[in-house]
Structures are given as C-alpha cells and as structure tokens.
Amino acid sequence: MTSSTPRPQDPVDAITAQWAVVRPDLDTVPMAVYGRIYRLSSTMAARMDKAYAPFGISRGEFDVLATLRRSGEPYTLSPRELSATLMLTTGGMTGRLDKLERAGLLSRSPDPHDRRGLRVTLSARGRELVDEAVTAGLAVQREALESALDAQEAEQLAGLLRKLLAATGGA
C-alpha cells in the first residue's frame, strides 16, 4: 500500500479493497453494508448471550419470555402465536418451552376455547427474570450504540435500517 492509498478501517474495508483490486468493475457498497450488518449482528449476539447468561437463559429463551411479557396481562399466548412472532418452527418452540417450564419461568395449560390447543403463560418468576434480563440487555445495546453514535445518529440509523428491512421484505 502506498501512502496515498487509505488504510482499511475494518475487516469489511479490507474485503472491499481486495475486490476493488481484482474486480474494479464491481460496486461493493452492498457488500460493505450487509457485511457490516452481519458482523454487527454476530458481535452483538455474543454480547447479548453474555448479558443473559447470569439469568440462566439463552437469547432464544429470552425471546420467548420477552414475547410473553410484551403481550400484556395475562402474559399468555398459544405456542402457535409464539412461533409466528419468533419465526420459529413448532418443534423448535417445544424445546424452548420445555426448558423454560422446567425452570418455572412459564407454564402450559389446556386452551379453554380449543380442546386441542395449549396456552403458554409467563410465571411471576419468569416475569421478574425477563424484566431484569431486558434491562441488562438494553444496557449492553445502549453501551455499544453510545460508544460510536450520538442520539441523533442512532435515531437516523434506526430509521434507515427500518426502511431497508421493509424494502427487503423482512418487516
């Protein structure tokens, strides 16, 4: 690299710089955007795992508890509603529910309106735990944001990502 060539600032810059040398005809901006989103997601997933570990839950288990908590009183949903919200197969959901039920964080009971159905209800202990876990998780996320962006930049980024997510059908 010559002194007039900017040094890569992160691994994604290094990747796109390499492509620019071997394929200067390529527009690598999409690669730069999605490469960073992917790496950011992986980095934050690991940080969130650490944030939830003291509570004895994984990110996936947190998602189940948080979905029940966000549903409002009586904090009850069907397994199908949970699966749809979390984009998870019913088989994957069953494993999570089994573990959370064994831990006393939720209960399953027959659906009074559907003989074949079940209702999943957040326990008082589950509610306390998810309230503490969400606070811990938000602190980790806030710290990461504030280390790089001011409040206006964070709002702008959230809006741009919302727009991109909707345009790609992920909303």
C-alpha positions as CSV (number, residue, x, y, z in Angstrom):
1,M,0.0,0.0,0.0
2,T,1.2,3.4,-0.8
3,S,0.9,6.4,1.5
4,S,-1.8,7.8,-0.8
5,T,-4.0,4.7,-0.5
6,P,-6.2,4.8,2.6
7,R,-5.7,2.0,5.0
8,P,-8.6,-0.3,5.6
9,Q,-10.6,0.8,8.7
10,D,-12.2,-2.5,9.5
11,P,-12.3,-6.1,8.0
12,V,-15.1,-5.2,5.6
13,D,-13.0,-2.3,4.2
14,A,-10.2,-4.8,3.7
15,I,-12.5,-7.2,1.8
16,T,-14.0,-4.5,-0.5
17,A,-10.5,-3.1,-1.1
18,Q,-9.3,-6.6,-2.3
19,W,-12.3,-6.8,-4.6
20,A,-11.5,-3.4,-6.0
21,V,-8.1,-4.6,-7.0
22,V,-9.2,-7.8,-8.7
23,R,-12.6,-6.7,-9.9
24,P,-12.6,-2.8,-10.2
25,D,-15.9,-3.1,-12.2
26,L,-17.8,-4.2,-9.1
27,D,-19.9,-1.8,-6.9
28,T,-19.1,-3.3,-3.5
29,V,-21.3,-0.9,-1.5
30,P,-23.9,-3.6,-0.9
31,M,-21.2,-5.9,0.3
32,A,-20.0,-3.2,2.7
33,V,-23.4,-2.6,4.1
34,Y,-24.5,-6.2,4.5
35,G,-21.1,-7.3,5.6
36,R,-21.2,-4.8,8.4
37,I,-24.8,-5.7,9.4
38,Y,-23.8,-9.4,9.5
39,R,-20.7,-8.7,11.6
40,L,-22.5,-6.4,13.9
41,S,-25.3,-8.9,14.4
42,S,-22.7,-11.6,15.3
43,T,-20.8,-9.3,17.6
44,M,-24.0,-8.2,19.4
45,A,-25.4,-11.7,19.6
46,A,-22.3,-12.8,21.6
47,R,-22.6,-9.7,23.8
48,M,-26.3,-10.5,24.4
49,D,-25.5,-14.1,25.2
50,K,-23.2,-12.8,28.0
51,A,-25.8,-10.4,29.2
52,Y,-28.5,-13.1,29.6
53,A,-26.2,-15.9,30.9
54,P,-26.3,-14.7,34.6
55,F,-30.1,-15.2,34.4
56,G,-29.7,-18.8,33.2
57,I,-31.2,-18.2,29.8
58,S,-30.2,-18.0,26.2
59,R,-31.1,-15.3,23.7
60,G,-33.7,-17.7,22.2
61,E,-35.2,-18.3,25.7
62,F,-35.2,-14.6,26.4
63,D,-37.1,-14.0,23.2
64,V,-39.9,-16.4,24.4
65,L,-40.1,-14.8,27.8
66,A,-40.0,-11.3,26.3
67,T,-42.7,-12.1,23.8
68,L,-45.0,-13.3,26.6
69,R,-44.1,-10.2,28.7
70,R,-44.8,-7.8,25.8
71,S,-48.2,-9.4,25.2
72,G,-49.5,-7.8,28.3
73,E,-51.6,-9.3,31.1
74,P,-52.3,-12.2,31.5
75,Y,-49.0,-12.8,29.7
76,T,-50.5,-15.7,27.8
77,L,-50.1,-16.8,24.2
78,S,-50.6,-20.1,22.2
79,P,-47.5,-21.9,21.1
80,R,-48.5,-21.1,17.5
81,E,-48.7,-17.4,18.3
82,L,-45.2,-17.6,19.9
83,S,-43.8,-19.5,16.9
84,A,-45.2,-16.9,14.4
85,T,-43.8,-14.0,16.4
86,L,-40.4,-15.5,16.8
87,M,-40.3,-17.1,13.3
88,L,-39.6,-20.4,14.8
89,T,-40.9,-23.9,13.9
90,T,-43.2,-25.5,16.4
91,G,-40.6,-28.2,17.1
92,G,-38.0,-25.6,17.9
93,M,-40.5,-23.8,20.1
94,T,-41.3,-27.0,22.0
95,G,-37.7,-27.4,23.2
96,R,-37.6,-23.9,24.4
97,L,-40.9,-24.2,26.2
98,D,-39.9,-27.5,27.8
99,K,-36.7,-25.9,29.3
100,L,-38.4,-22.7,30.5
101,E,-41.3,-24.7,32.0
102,R,-38.8,-26.9,33.9
103,A,-37.2,-23.8,35.2
104,G,-40.5,-22.5,36.5
105,L,-40.5,-19.4,34.2
106,L,-43.7,-20.3,32.4
107,S,-46.5,-22.9,32.4
108,R,-48.5,-24.6,29.8
109,S,-52.2,-25.3,30.2
110,P,-55.1,-26.5,28.1
111,D,-56.7,-23.8,26.0
112,P,-60.3,-23.4,27.4
113,H,-61.5,-22.4,23.9
114,D,-59.8,-25.2,21.9
115,R,-59.6,-28.8,23.2
116,R,-56.5,-29.5,21.0
117,G,-54.7,-26.2,21.9
118,L,-52.4,-25.1,24.7
119,R,-51.8,-21.7,26.3
120,V,-48.4,-20.7,27.5
121,T,-48.3,-18.3,30.5
122,L,-45.4,-16.4,31.9
123,S,-45.0,-17.2,35.6
124,A,-44.4,-14.5,38.3
125,R,-40.8,-15.7,38.5
126,G,-40.5,-15.6,34.7
127,R,-41.8,-12.0,34.7
128,E,-39.3,-10.9,37.3
129,L,-36.5,-12.6,35.4
130,V,-37.4,-11.2,32.0
131,D,-37.8,-7.7,33.5
132,E,-34.2,-7.9,34.9
133,A,-32.8,-9.5,31.7
134,V,-34.3,-6.9,29.4
135,T,-32.7,-4.2,31.5
136,A,-29.4,-5.9,31.3
137,G,-29.7,-6.5,27.6
138,L,-30.7,-2.9,26.9
139,A,-27.6,-1.7,28.9
140,V,-25.3,-3.7,26.6
141,Q,-27.0,-2.4,23.5
142,R,-27.0,1.2,24.7
143,E,-23.3,1.0,25.6
144,A,-22.5,-0.3,22.1
145,L,-24.5,2.5,20.5
146,E,-23.2,5.3,22.7
147,S,-19.6,4.2,22.1
148,A,-20.0,5.1,18.4
149,L,-23.0,7.3,17.8
150,D,-24.8,10.2,19.3
151,A,-28.5,10.1,19.9
152,Q,-29.4,11.7,16.6
153,E,-27.1,9.3,14.7
154,A,-28.7,6.3,16.5
155,E,-32.2,7.5,15.6
156,Q,-31.1,8.1,12.0
157,L,-29.5,4.6,11.8
158,A,-32.7,3.0,13.3
159,G,-34.8,4.8,10.6
160,L,-32.5,3.7,7.8
161,L,-32.4,0.1,8.9
162,R,-36.3,0.2,9.3
163,K,-36.5,1.4,5.7
164,L,-34.1,-1.3,4.4
165,L,-35.8,-4.0,6.4
166,A,-39.2,-3.1,5.0
167,A,-37.8,-2.9,1.4
168,T,-36.3,-6.4,1.7
169,G,-39.4,-8.0,3.0
170,G,-38.0,-8.6,6.4
171,A,-40.6,-6.4,8.2
